[in-house]
Amino acid sequence: MTFIKLFNRAMGVLSLALMLGSTPGQAAEPPFGGPGSIAFAKTLWTALENANWVGKEQIRSKPYLGTEPHGFVLESLDGQLEVSGRTGWVVVKRNYGPKGVKIDAVEANRSKHLAAITVMFKREKGYDPDNQDWFWAKYKADGSIDKDPKGANLVGRVAKGMDAGCIACHKGAPGGDMVFVFDPKK
Ligand code: HEC
């Protein structure tokens, strides 16, 4: 076999490997904001709604004063949630505004003041071993997925490897579990 023939064969194997590595016409799933993350975030929202973690019939807790980036009055809850047949630890934070809003005003009319809902859901082992397998999501008050200023959907491993964002900031939470207000539950 001549060198050229060998070379052509090698290139053939290489391009086949490249084709198999990614679905044709579709880029590999990025750490966050991609189609897989969006689909999971939608399933997660429906599960939260069905269990009354969000929505009109939502379970209530005592709101407290918070700071940016989460909002000015906050309400956080944690517990277990079943998503697609698997139960995991979930932490839900409701973020109320606008700036300067008082706790009394929020308690009197939560839906009027709801600005965003941030959620952490513990995924299956191996989802993101560097970051405790957390799935991160930021939703608008109506349940649609929120975006960062560059238009990236804030769902998935947000924003893995970057200097700012959910993961970068939550790495500083006490106890190494990436959660600030609650104690670890598996
Ligand atoms: C600049 C830092 C920072 C960023 C960025 C950040 N958080 Fe937080 N987050 C906090 C702090 C501090 C708390 C605890 C105090 C509080 O209740 O606000 C918190 C609390 C939470 C909680 C309640 C559970 C807990 O850890 O106490 C959730 C859920 C949450 N954040 C989700 C998110 C999501 C999702 C994102 C990204 C879209 C995000 N956070 C981005 C600092 C941050």
Boltz pocket constraint, residues with backbone or C-beta under 6 A from the ligand:
constraints:
  - pocket:
      binder: B
      contacts: [[A, 66], [A, 67], [A, 68], [A, 69], [A, 70], [A, 74], [A, 76], [A, 91], [A, 92], [A, 93], [A, 118], [A, 119], [A, 120], [A, 136], [A, 137], [A, 138], [A, 154], [A, 158], [A, 164], [A, 165], [A, 166], [A, 167], [A, 169], [A, 170], [A, 173], [A, 178], [A, 179], [A, 180], [A, 181], [A, 182]]
      max_distance: 6.0
